[in-house]
Amino acid sequence: MNVVILVDHGYVSGGQSKVAIESALGLKATGATPIFFCACGPVDSRLGASGIESLCLDQHDILENPSRAAAAVQGAWNRKACAALEALLAKLPKNRTIVHVHGWAKALSPAIGAPIAASGLPAVYTMHEYFLFCPNGGFYNYRTNALCHLAPMSAGCWTTNCDSRNYPFKLWRNARLAIAQASGFANNFSDFILISALQERLLAPYLKKGGGVHRVCNPVEAEALGPKAVPASGDFLFVGRLSAEKGAALFAKAAEMADATPVFIGDGPIAEELRRSHPKARLLGWRSPAEVRVAMRAARALVFPSLWYEGLGLTALEAKAMGTPVIVSDICAARDEISDGADGLWFKSGDVDSLAQALRRMKDDALVSRLAQSAYESYWRHPPTLSRHVEETLAVYRAALARRRG
């Protein structure tokens, strides 16, 4: 089986490209033939070392392109990606080739839909975010820091400045989605992979009828270290991008109210604001994956205060694997991985008092010890390993190929 994997970045720039790269490596190990297609390099060296063919267009990410005009054109319709993908797909056997898109909104553009449609090959789309249906990819208003309930591409959507940058950029994103819809981009996919139960509920009105809809776990890198010897110790920890929609400022304020010290691993646009407004907060910057796992293992609890839906929330799963309970917002997808009162606590999204109360509750050593034990056991009962991810992904491919033959 040939699998053409498409993603914007050939390196780990976030969860989307991380999953695409690791999935390619896992598929290669099973005997499949993945072909890795990306717009922006450098390409992860592990792919070449594993004998995986890569095709990198050596383009800019549209946000990093020094020419804003060129970025606008590329982001709306990437002609180079369209031509290169057309040439690649034309030479692959029709009866045993799958196209799998992990991401397109940062470089590849909706133009990749045209050669996919022309090829007649079954195509799978993993919903890491929501750019296929929402102009800013999040069903979220970055100006009000609240979920957006407007119908995407409605008059209200066009006239609302919800973008994190500016209104002209929002209008460009609406125009790009209009181009994608006019070209039938979403209709090119026979199967959709969702990564959380929340996505199934959220996207039910948008996914086309008659297509395949599947749940596949994202792979989590973790080691079974056993339950923690001293679970009721350590810090309240946040891991991720320091931005408004991730709830970092909410956590800092709630920690002050609960007389707790918030610890942040990560960086982002509100890092300096956090330092100024919350001098007791400890901002450690980005750390290596191994260092993050050590910090999670040592933490009293992970705080996941996201204000938007998220796709899944891998850090919540990584914390559970380390035997660390999670305090999670009740509207984000990570909530589906945390049983309230069993292996973590929920709090009301965006409510600083509710989060502060959850932090105070986590000062109870007996409660933390019980939640930590349960978190570890529930994760390792059926862990989302790379081998499980690959097995579930191959099942989707087989179903898509069978449907196309039928």
TIKE-377231 format. One record per residue (C-alpha): residue number from 1; chain; x, y, z. Coordinates in Angstrom, 1 decimal, decimal comma. Example, Ala and Ser with C-alpha at 12.3 -4.5 7.8 and 13.67 -1.06 7.14 Angstrom:
# TIKE-377231
site num->1 chaine->A east->12,3 north->-4,5 up->7,8
site num->2 chaine->A east->13,7 north->-1,1 up->7,1
This chain:
# TIKE-377231
site num->1 chaine->A east->0,0 north->0,0 up->0,0
site num->2 chaine->A east->1,3 north->3,4 up->-1,0
site num->3 chaine->A east->0,3 north->6,3 up->1,4
site num->4 chaine->A east->0,9 north->9,8 up->0,3
site num->5 chaine->A east->1,0 north->11,9 up->3,5
site num->6 chaine->A east->0,5 north->15,6 up->3,1
site num->7 chaine->A east->1,3 north->18,2 up->5,7
site num->8 chaine->A east->2,6 north->21,8 up->5,7
site num->9 chaine->A east->5,8 north->21,3 up->7,6
site num->10 chaine->A east->8,4 north->18,5 up->7,1
site num->11 chaine->A east->9,7 north->19,0 up->10,7
site num->12 chaine->A east->7,9 north->18,9 up->14,1
site num->13 chaine->A east->6,3 north->22,4 up->14,3
site num->14 chaine->A east->3,4 north->21,2 up->16,4
site num->15 chaine->A east->1,1 north->18,3 up->17,0
site num->16 chaine->A east->-0,1 north->18,2 up->13,4
site num->17 chaine->A east->3,3 north->17,6 up->11,8
site num->18 chaine->A east->4,5 north->15,5 up->14,8
site num->19 chaine->A east->1,6 north->13,0 up->14,2
site num->20 chaine->A east->2,2 north->13,0 up->10,4
site num->21 chaine->A east->5,9 north->12,2 up->10,8
site num->22 chaine->A east->5,4 north->9,6 up->13,4
site num->23 chaine->A east->2,6 north->8,0 up->11,5
site num->24 chaine->A east->4,8 north->7,8 up->8,4
site num->25 chaine->A east->7,5 north->6,1 up->10,4
site num->26 chaine->A east->5,1 north->3,6 up->11,9
site num->27 chaine->A east->3,5 north->2,8 up->8,6
site num->28 chaine->A east->6,9 north->2,1 up->7,1
site num->29 chaine->A east->7,7 north->-0,3 up->9,9
site num->30 chaine->A east->4,6 north->-2,4 up->8,9
site num->31 chaine->A east->5,7 north->-2,7 up->5,3
site num->32 chaine->A east->3,6 north->0,0 up->3,8
site num->33 chaine->A east->5,2 north->2,6 up->1,5
site num->34 chaine->A east->4,6 north->6,1 up->2,8
site num->35 chaine->A east->5,6 north->9,1 up->0,6
site num->36 chaine->A east->5,9 north->12,3 up->2,6
site num->37 chaine->A east->4,8 north->15,5 up->0,8
site num->38 chaine->A east->5,3 north->18,9 up->2,5
site num->39 chaine->A east->5,7 north->22,5 up->1,6
site num->40 chaine->A east->8,2 north->23,7 up->4,2
site num->41 chaine->A east->11,5 north->22,2 up->5,2
site num->42 chaine->A east->13,8 north->20,9 up->6,5
site num->43 chaine->A east->12,4 north->17,4 up->6,4
site num->44 chaine->A east->12,8 north->15,4 up->9,6
site num->45 chaine->A east->16,0 north->13,3 up->9,2
site num->46 chaine->A east->14,2 north->10,2 up->10,7
site num->47 chaine->A east->12,2 north->9,9 up->7,5
site num->48 chaine->A east->15,2 north->9,5 up->5,2
site num->49 chaine->A east->17,0 north->7,3 up->7,6
site num->50 chaine->A east->14,0 north->4,9 up->7,5
site num->51 chaine->A east->14,0 north->4,8 up->3,7
site num->52 chaine->A east->10,9 north->7,0 up->3,3
site num->53 chaine->A east->10,7 north->9,0 up->0,1
site num->54 chaine->A east->10,1 north->12,7 up->0,8
site num->55 chaine->A east->9,0 north->15,5 up->-1,6
site num->56 chaine->A east->9,6 north->19,0 up->0,0
site num->57 chaine->A east->8,7 north->22,1 up->-2,0
site num->58 chaine->A east->11,1 north->24,3 up->0,0
site num->59 chaine->A east->8,5 north->27,0 up->0,4
site num->60 chaine->A east->7,8 north->29,5 up->3,2
site num->61 chaine->A east->5,1 north->29,1 up->5,8
site num->62 chaine->A east->2,6 north->31,8 up->4,8
site num->63 chaine->A east->3,1 north->33,6 up->8,1
site num->64 chaine->A east->6,9 north->33,6 up->7,7
site num->65 chaine->A east->7,0 north->34,6 up->4,1
site num->66 chaine->A east->8,9 north->38,0 up->3,8
site num->67 chaine->A east->6,5 north->38,9 up->0,9
site num->68 chaine->A east->3,0 north->39,4 up->2,2
site num->69 chaine->A east->1,6 north->39,5 up->-1,3
site num->70 chaine->A east->3,3 north->36,2 up->-2,2
site num->71 chaine->A east->2,1 north->34,7 up->1,0
site num->72 chaine->A east->-1,5 north->35,7 up->0,3
site num->73 chaine->A east->-1,4 north->34,2 up->-3,2
site num->74 chaine->A east->0,3 north->31,0 up->-2,0
site num->75 chaine->A east->-2,1 north->30,5 up->1,0
site num->76 chaine->A east->-5,1 north->30,9 up->-1,2
site num->77 chaine->A east->-4,0 north->28,7 up->-4,1
site num->78 chaine->A east->-0,5 north->27,1 up->-4,1
site num->79 chaine->A east->0,1 north->26,4 up->-7,7
site num->80 chaine->A east->3,5 north->24,8 up->-7,1
site num->81 chaine->A east->1,9 north->22,3 up->-4,6
site num->82 chaine->A east->-0,9 north->21,6 up->-7,0
site num->83 chaine->A east->1,5 north->20,8 up->-9,9
site num->84 chaine->A east->3,9 north->18,7 up->-7,8
site num->85 chaine->A east->1,1 north->16,7 up->-6,3
site num->86 chaine->A east->-0,5 north->16,1 up->-9,7
site num->87 chaine->A east->2,8 north->14,7 up->-11,1
site num->88 chaine->A east->3,3 north->12,5 up->-8,0
site num->89 chaine->A east->-0,2 north->11,0 up->-7,9
site num->90 chaine->A east->-0,2 north->10,3 up->-11,7
site num->91 chaine->A east->2,6 north->7,8 up->-11,4
site num->92 chaine->A east->1,1 north->5,7 up->-8,5
site num->93 chaine->A east->-1,0 north->2,6 up->-8,9
site num->94 chaine->A east->-4,7 north->3,4 up->-8,5
site num->95 chaine->A east->-5,7 north->0,2 up->-6,8
site num->96 chaine->A east->-3,4 north->0,4 up->-3,8
site num->97 chaine->A east->-2,7 north->4,1 up->-3,1
site num->98 chaine->A east->-4,2 north->6,3 up->-0,4
site num->99 chaine->A east->-3,9 north->10,1 up->0,0
site num->100 chaine->A east->-3,8 north->11,3 up->3,6
site num->101 chaine->A east->-4,0 north->15,0 up->4,4
site num->102 chaine->A east->-2,8 north->16,1 up->7,9
site num->103 chaine->A east->-2,6 north->19,8 up->7,2
site num->104 chaine->A east->-2,8 north->22,5 up->4,5
site num->105 chaine->A east->-3,7 north->25,8 up->6,0
site num->106 chaine->A east->-0,2 north->27,1 up->6,7
site num->107 chaine->A east->1,4 north->26,5 up->3,3
site num->108 chaine->A east->-0,1 north->23,9 up->1,0
site num->109 chaine->A east->-3,5 north->25,6 up->0,5
site num->110 chaine->A east->-6,8 north->24,2 up->-0,9
site num->111 chaine->A east->-5,0 north->23,8 up->-4,2
site num->112 chaine->A east->-4,0 north->20,2 up->-3,2
site num->113 chaine->A east->-7,7 north->19,3 up->-3,6
site num->114 chaine->A east->-7,6 north->19,6 up->-7,4
site num->115 chaine->A east->-5,0 north->16,9 up->-8,1
site num->116 chaine->A east->-6,5 north->14,6 up->-5,4
site num->117 chaine->A east->-9,9 north->14,9 up->-7,2
site num->118 chaine->A east->-8,3 north->14,3 up->-10,6
site num->119 chaine->A east->-6,5 north->11,2 up->-9,4
site num->120 chaine->A east->-9,6 north->9,4 up->-8,4
site num->121 chaine->A east->-7,7 north->8,0 up->-5,4
site num->122 chaine->A east->-9,4 north->7,6 up->-2,0
site num->123 chaine->A east->-8,4 north->10,4 up->0,3
site num->124 chaine->A east->-8,4 north->10,6 up->4,1
site num->125 chaine->A east->-8,4 north->13,8 up->6,2
site num->126 chaine->A east->-7,3 north->14,0 up->9,9
site num->127 chaine->A east->-9,1 north->16,7 up->11,8
site num->128 chaine->A east->-6,2 north->18,2 up->13,8
site num->129 chaine->A east->-8,0 north->21,6 up->13,7
site num->130 chaine->A east->-11,0 north->23,1 up->12,0
site num->131 chaine->A east->-9,8 north->25,1 up->9,0
site num->132 chaine->A east->-11,8 north->22,9 up->6,6
site num->133 chaine->A east->-15,0 north->24,4 up->8,0
site num->134 chaine->A east->-14,1 north->27,5 up->10,0
site num->135 chaine->A east->-12,1 north->30,5 up->8,5
site num->136 chaine->A east->-9,8 north->30,9 up->11,6
site num->137 chaine->A east->-9,6 north->27,2 up->12,3
site num->138 chaine->A east->-11,0 north->27,2 up->15,8
site num->139 chaine->A east->-14,7 north->28,1 up->16,0
site num->140 chaine->A east->-13,2 north->30,8 up->18,4
site num->141 chaine->A east->-13,2 north->34,5 up->18,6
site num->142 chaine->A east->-9,7 north->35,6 up->19,4
site num->143 chaine->A east->-10,9 north->39,2 up->20,1
site num->144 chaine->A east->-13,4 north->38,3 up->22,9
site num->145 chaine->A east->-11,5 north->35,1 up->24,0
site num->146 chaine->A east->-14,7 north->33,1 up->23,7
site num->147 chaine->A east->-16,1 north->30,3 up->21,6
site num->148 chaine->A east->-17,8 north->31,5 up->18,4
site num->149 chaine->A east->-21,3 north->30,2 up->17,6
site num->150 chaine->A east->-21,8 north->32,0 up->14,3
site num->151 chaine->A east->-22,5 north->29,9 up->11,3
site num->152 chaine->A east->-19,2 north->29,7 up->9,4
site num->153 chaine->A east->-19,2 north->31,9 up->6,2
site num->154 chaine->A east->-22,5 north->33,5 up->7,2
site num->155 chaine->A east->-23,0 north->37,3 up->7,0
site num->156 chaine->A east->-22,2 north->37,5 up->10,7
site num->157 chaine->A east->-19,0 north->35,6 up->10,2
site num->158 chaine->A east->-17,9 north->37,9 up->7,4
site num->159 chaine->A east->-18,5 north->41,0 up->9,4
site num->160 chaine->A east->-17,0 north->39,8 up->12,7
site num->161 chaine->A east->-13,4 north->40,5 up->13,4
site num->162 chaine->A east->-12,5 north->37,3 up->15,3
site num->163 chaine->A east->-8,9 north->36,9 up->14,1
site num->164 chaine->A east->-5,9 north->37,1 up->16,4
site num->165 chaine->A east->-4,1 north->39,5 up->14,0
site num->166 chaine->A east->-6,4 north->42,0 up->12,3
site num->167 chaine->A east->-9,7 north->42,2 up->10,3
site num->168 chaine->A east->-8,1 north->42,3 up->6,8
site num->169 chaine->A east->-6,4 north->39,0 up->7,7
site num->170 chaine->A east->-9,8 north->37,6 up->8,8
site num->171 chaine->A east->-11,3 north->38,7 up->5,5
site num->172 chaine->A east->-8,5 north->36,9 up->3,6
site num->173 chaine->A east->-9,1 north->33,7 up->5,6
site num->174 chaine->A east->-12,8 north->33,9 up->4,7
site num->175 chaine->A east->-11,9 north->34,4 up->1,1
site num->176 chaine->A east->-9,6 north->31,4 up->1,2
site num->177 chaine->A east->-12,3 north->29,2 up->2,7
site num->178 chaine->A east->-14,7 north->30,5 up->0,0
site num->179 chaine->A east->-12,2 north->29,4 up->-2,6
site num->180 chaine->A east->-11,9 north->26,0 up->-0,9
site num->181 chaine->A east->-15,6 north->25,5 up->-0,9
site num->182 chaine->A east->-16,1 north->26,6 up->-4,5
site num->183 chaine->A east->-13,5 north->24,1 up->-5,5
site num->184 chaine->A east->-15,2 north->21,3 up->-3,5
site num->185 chaine->A east->-12,1 north->20,8 up->-1,4
site num->186 chaine->A east->-13,9 north->19,0 up->1,5
site num->187 chaine->A east->-15,8 north->16,8 up->-0,8
site num->188 chaine->A east->-12,6 north->15,2 up->-2,1
site num->189 chaine->A east->-12,2 north->13,2 up->1,1
site num->190 chaine->A east->-13,9 north->9,8 up->1,3
site num->191 chaine->A east->-13,0 north->9,4 up->5,0
site num->192 chaine->A east->-12,4 north->11,6 up->8,0
site num->193 chaine->A east->-10,3 north->10,8 up->11,0
site num->194 chaine->A east->-11,4 north->12,5 up->14,2
site num->195 chaine->A east->-9,2 north->12,4 up->17,3
site num->196 chaine->A east->-11,7 north->13,1 up->20,1
site num->197 chaine->A east->-15,4 north->12,6 up->21,1
site num->198 chaine->A east->-15,9 north->16,3 up->21,2
site num->199 chaine->A east->-15,0 north->16,5 up->17,5
site num->200 chaine->A east->-17,7 north->14,0 up->16,7
site num->201 chaine->A east->-20,3 north->16,2 up->18,3
site num->202 chaine->A east->-19,0 north->19,5 up->17,0
site num->203 chaine->A east->-18,5 north->18,4 up->13,4
site num->204 chaine->A east->-21,6 north->16,3 up->12,9
site num->205 chaine->A east->-23,4 north->19,1 up->11,0
site num->206 chaine->A east->-20,4 north->19,7 up->8,6
site num->207 chaine->A east->-19,2 north->16,3 up->7,6
site num->208 chaine->A east->-20,6 north->15,0 up->4,3
site num->209 chaine->A east->-23,2 north->12,3 up->4,4
site num->210 chaine->A east->-22,1 north->8,9 up->3,1
site num->211 chaine->A east->-18,4 north->9,3 up->3,9
site num->212 chaine->A east->-16,5 north->7,3 up->6,5
site num->213 chaine->A east->-16,0 north->8,9 up->9,9
site num->214 chaine->A east->-13,5 north->7,2 up->12,2
site num->215 chaine->A east->-11,8 north->7,7 up->15,6
site num->216 chaine->A east->-8,1 north->7,1 up->15,6
site num->217 chaine->A east->-5,9 north->7,8 up->18,6
site num->218 chaine->A east->-2,9 north->10,2 up->18,2
site num->219 chaine->A east->0,3 north->8,4 up->19,3
site num->220 chaine->A east->1,7 north->9,4 up->22,7
site num->221 chaine->A east->5,3 north->8,9 up->23,6
site num->222 chaine->A east->5,4 north->7,6 up->27,2
site num->223 chaine->A east->7,2 north->5,1 up->29,4
site num->224 chaine->A east->5,4 north->3,0 up->32,0
site num->225 chaine->A east->7,2 north->4,1 up->35,2
site num->226 chaine->A east->4,7 north->2,8 up->37,6
site num->227 chaine->A east->2,5 north->4,9 up->40,0
site num->228 chaine->A east->4,3 north->7,8 up->41,6
site num->229 chaine->A east->5,8 north->7,1 up->45,0
site num->230 chaine->A east->5,0 north->10,6 up->46,4
site num->231 chaine->A east->2,1 north->11,9 up->44,2
site num->232 chaine->A east->1,0 north->14,7 up->46,6
site num->233 chaine->A east->4,1 north->16,9 up->45,9
site num->234 chaine->A east->5,4 north->19,2 up->43,2
site num->235 chaine->A east->4,0 north->22,1 up->41,3
site num->236 chaine->A east->0,8 north->23,1 up->39,4
site num->237 chaine->A east->2,1 north->22,9 up->35,9
site num->238 chaine->A east->1,0 north->24,3 up->32,5
site num->239 chaine->A east->2,7 north->22,9 up->29,3
site num->240 chaine->A east->2,1 north->24,5 up->25,9
site num->241 chaine->A east->1,9 north->27,7 up->23,9
site num->242 chaine->A east->1,5 north->30,8 up->26,1
site num->243 chaine->A east->-1,5 north->32,4 up->24,4
site num->244 chaine->A east->-4,9 north->33,8 up->25,3
site num->245 chaine->A east->-6,9 north->30,9 up->23,9
site num->246 chaine->A east->-4,8 north->28,3 up->25,8
site num->247 chaine->A east->-6,0 north->29,9 up->29,1
site num->248 chaine->A east->-2,5 north->30,6 up->30,4
site num->249 chaine->A east->-3,5 north->34,0 up->31,9
site num->250 chaine->A east->-6,5 north->32,5 up->33,5
site num->251 chaine->A east->-4,3 north->29,9 up->35,2
site num->252 chaine->A east->-1,9 north->32,5 up->36,5
site num->253 chaine->A east->-4,8 north->34,6 up->38,0
site num->254 chaine->A east->-6,5 north->31,6 up->39,5
site num->255 chaine->A east->-3,2 north->30,4 up->41,1
site num->256 chaine->A east->-2,8 north->33,8 up->42,8
site num->257 chaine->A east->-6,3 north->33,5 up->44,2
site num->258 chaine->A east->-5,6 north->30,0 up->45,4
site num->259 chaine->A east->-2,2 north->31,0 up->46,9
site num->260 chaine->A east->-0,4 north->28,6 up->44,6
site num->261 chaine->A east->2,7 north->29,1 up->42,4
site num->262 chaine->A east->1,9 north->28,5 up->38,6
site num->263 chaine->A east->4,7 north->27,0 up->36,6
site num->264 chaine->A east->4,8 north->27,3 up->32,8
site num->265 chaine->A east->6,7 north->25,3 up->30,3
site num->266 chaine->A east->6,4 north->26,9 up->26,9
site num->267 chaine->A east->6,4 north->30,3 up->25,3
site num->268 chaine->A east->4,2 north->32,5 up->23,2
site num->269 chaine->A east->2,7 north->36,0 up->22,6
site num->270 chaine->A east->1,6 north->36,6 up->26,2
site num->271 chaine->A east->4,8 north->35,5 up->28,0
site num->272 chaine->A east->6,0 north->39,0 up->28,8
site num->273 chaine->A east->2,5 north->40,0 up->30,0
site num->274 chaine->A east->2,5 north->37,0 up->32,3
site num->275 chaine->A east->5,9 north->38,0 up->33,7
site num->276 chaine->A east->4,8 north->41,6 up->34,4
site num->277 chaine->A east->1,3 north->40,8 up->35,8
site num->278 chaine->A east->2,2 north->37,7 up->37,8
site num->279 chaine->A east->5,7 north->38,1 up->39,2
site num->280 chaine->A east->5,3 north->34,9 up->41,3
site num->281 chaine->A east->4,8 north->32,8 up->38,2
site num->282 chaine->A east->7,7 north->30,6 up->37,1
site num->283 chaine->A east->8,2 north->30,7 up->33,3
site num->284 chaine->A east->10,7 north->28,1 up->32,2
site num->285 chaine->A east->10,4 north->28,5 up->28,4
site num->286 chaine->A east->10,4 north->25,6 up->26,1
site num->287 chaine->A east->12,0 north->22,3 up->27,2
site num->288 chaine->A east->12,9 north->19,1 up->25,4
site num->289 chaine->A east->10,2 north->16,3 up->25,3
site num->290 chaine->A east->12,3 north->14,3 up->27,8
site num->291 chaine->A east->12,5 north->17,3 up->30,2
site num->292 chaine->A east->8,8 north->17,9 up->29,9
site num->293 chaine->A east->8,0 north->14,3 up->30,9
site num->294 chaine->A east->10,3 north->14,7 up->33,9
site num->295 chaine->A east->8,5 north->17,8 up->34,9
site num->296 chaine->A east->5,1 north->16,2 up->34,4
site num->297 chaine->A east->6,1 north->13,2 up->36,6
site num->298 chaine->A east->7,2 north->15,6 up->39,3
site num->299 chaine->A east->4,1 north->17,9 up->39,2
site num->300 chaine->A east->1,3 north->17,8 up->41,7
site num->301 chaine->A east->-1,2 north->18,3 up->38,8
site num->302 chaine->A east->-1,2 north->19,5 up->35,2
site num->303 chaine->A east->-3,5 north->22,4 up->34,5
site num->304 chaine->A east->-5,2 north->22,4 up->31,1
site num->305 chaine->A east->-7,3 north->25,6 up->31,0
site num->306 chaine->A east->-7,9 north->26,0 up->27,3
site num->307 chaine->A east->-10,7 north->28,3 up->26,3
site num->308 chaine->A east->-11,3 north->26,8 up->22,9
site num->309 chaine->A east->-12,4 north->23,4 up->21,7
site num->310 chaine->A east->-8,9 north->22,0 up->20,9
site num->311 chaine->A east->-8,5 north->18,9 up->18,8
site num->312 chaine->A east->-7,5 north->16,6 up->21,6
site num->313 chaine->A east->-4,9 north->17,9 up->24,1
site num->314 chaine->A east->-2,0 north->15,5 up->24,1
site num->315 chaine->A east->-0,4 north->17,0 up->27,2
site num->316 chaine->A east->-3,4 north->15,8 up->29,3
site num->317 chaine->A east->-2,7 north->12,2 up->28,1
site num->318 chaine->A east->1,0 north->12,6 up->28,6
site num->319 chaine->A east->0,4 north->13,8 up->32,2
site num->320 chaine->A east->-1,8 north->10,8 up->32,9
site num->321 chaine->A east->0,9 north->8,5 up->31,6
site num->322 chaine->A east->3,2 north->9,9 up->34,2
site num->323 chaine->A east->0,6 north->9,3 up->36,9
site num->324 chaine->A east->-0,2 north->13,0 up->37,3
site num->325 chaine->A east->-3,9 north->14,1 up->37,6
site num->326 chaine->A east->-5,2 north->16,9 up->35,3
site num->327 chaine->A east->-7,3 north->20,0 up->36,0
site num->328 chaine->A east->-9,2 north->20,6 up->32,8
site num->329 chaine->A east->-11,6 north->23,1 up->31,2
site num->330 chaine->A east->-15,1 north->21,6 up->30,8
site num->331 chaine->A east->-15,5 north->22,6 up->27,1
site num->332 chaine->A east->-12,3 north->21,4 up->25,5
site num->333 chaine->A east->-11,6 north->18,1 up->23,9
site num->334 chaine->A east->-9,1 north->17,1 up->26,6
site num->335 chaine->A east->-12,1 north->16,8 up->29,0
site num->336 chaine->A east->-13,0 north->13,6 up->27,2
site num->337 chaine->A east->-9,8 north->12,0 up->28,5
site num->338 chaine->A east->-10,3 north->13,1 up->32,2
site num->339 chaine->A east->-13,0 north->11,6 up->34,4
site num->340 chaine->A east->-14,1 north->14,4 up->36,8
site num->341 chaine->A east->-13,3 north->13,3 up->40,4
site num->342 chaine->A east->-11,7 north->10,0 up->39,2
site num->343 chaine->A east->-8,3 north->10,9 up->37,5
site num->344 chaine->A east->-8,6 north->14,7 up->37,6
site num->345 chaine->A east->-11,0 north->17,6 up->38,0
site num->346 chaine->A east->-13,1 north->19,7 up->35,6
site num->347 chaine->A east->-13,7 north->23,4 up->36,1
site num->348 chaine->A east->-16,1 north->25,8 up->34,3
site num->349 chaine->A east->-14,4 north->27,1 up->31,2
site num->350 chaine->A east->-13,2 north->30,7 up->31,5
site num->351 chaine->A east->-14,3 north->31,0 up->35,1
site num->352 chaine->A east->-11,3 north->32,0 up->37,2
site num->353 chaine->A east->-13,2 north->31,3 up->40,5
site num->354 chaine->A east->-14,0 north->27,8 up->39,4
site num->355 chaine->A east->-10,4 north->27,1 up->38,4
site num->356 chaine->A east->-9,1 north->28,6 up->41,7
site num->357 chaine->A east->-11,5 north->26,3 up->43,6
site num->358 chaine->A east->-10,1 north->23,3 up->41,7
site num->359 chaine->A east->-6,6 north->24,3 up->42,6
site num->360 chaine->A east->-7,5 north->24,6 up->46,3
site num->361 chaine->A east->-9,1 north->21,2 up->46,2
site num->362 chaine->A east->-5,8 north->19,8 up->44,7
site num->363 chaine->A east->-4,0 north->20,9 up->47,9
site num->364 chaine->A east->-5,7 north->17,9 up->49,6
site num->365 chaine->A east->-2,9 north->15,3 up->49,7
site num->366 chaine->A east->-5,3 north->12,4 up->50,0
site num->367 chaine->A east->-7,3 north->13,5 up->47,0
site num->368 chaine->A east->-4,2 north->14,0 up->44,9
site num->369 chaine->A east->-2,9 north->10,6 up->45,8
site num->370 chaine->A east->-6,2 north->8,9 up->44,8
site num->371 chaine->A east->-6,5 north->10,8 up->41,5
site num->372 chaine->A east->-2,8 north->10,2 up->40,6
site num->373 chaine->A east->-3,2 north->6,4 up->41,1
site num->374 chaine->A east->-6,4 north->6,4 up->39,0
site num->375 chaine->A east->-4,8 north->8,6 up->36,3
site num->376 chaine->A east->-1,9 north->6,2 up->35,9
site num->377 chaine->A east->-4,1 north->3,1 up->35,8
site num->378 chaine->A east->-6,7 north->4,5 up->33,4
site num->379 chaine->A east->-4,0 north->5,6 up->30,9
site num->380 chaine->A east->-2,0 north->2,3 up->30,9
site num->381 chaine->A east->-5,2 north->0,2 up->30,7
site num->382 chaine->A east->-5,3 north->0,9 up->26,9
site num->383 chaine->A east->-2,4 north->3,3 up->26,0
site num->384 chaine->A east->-2,5 north->5,3 up->22,7
site num->385 chaine->A east->0,8 north->3,9 up->21,4
site num->386 chaine->A east->2,3 north->4,4 up->18,0
site num->387 chaine->A east->1,5 north->0,8 up->17,1
site num->388 chaine->A east->-2,1 north->1,2 up->18,1
site num->389 chaine->A east->-2,3 north->4,4 up->16,0
site num->390 chaine->A east->-0,9 north->2,7 up->13,0
site num->391 chaine->A east->-3,2 north->-0,3 up->13,4
site num->392 chaine->A east->-6,3 north->2,0 up->13,6
site num->393 chaine->A east->-5,0 north->4,1 up->10,6
site num->394 chaine->A east->-4,5 north->1,0 up->8,4
site num->395 chaine->A east->-8,1 north->0,0 up->9,2
site num->396 chaine->A east->-9,3 north->3,3 up->7,9
site num->397 chaine->A east->-7,2 north->2,9 up->4,7
site num->398 chaine->A east->-8,6 north->-0,5 up->4,1
site num->399 chaine->A east->-12,1 north->0,7 up->4,5
site num->400 chaine->A east->-11,5 north->3,6 up->2,1
site num->401 chaine->A east->-10,0 north->1,3 up->-0,5
site num->402 chaine->A east->-12,8 north->-1,2 up->-0,2
site num->403 chaine->A east->-15,4 north->1,6 up->-0,5
site num->404 chaine->A east->-13,7 north->2,9 up->-3,6
site num->405 chaine->A east->-13,5 north->-0,6 up->-5,2
site num->406 chaine->A east->-17,2 north->-1,1 up->-4,4
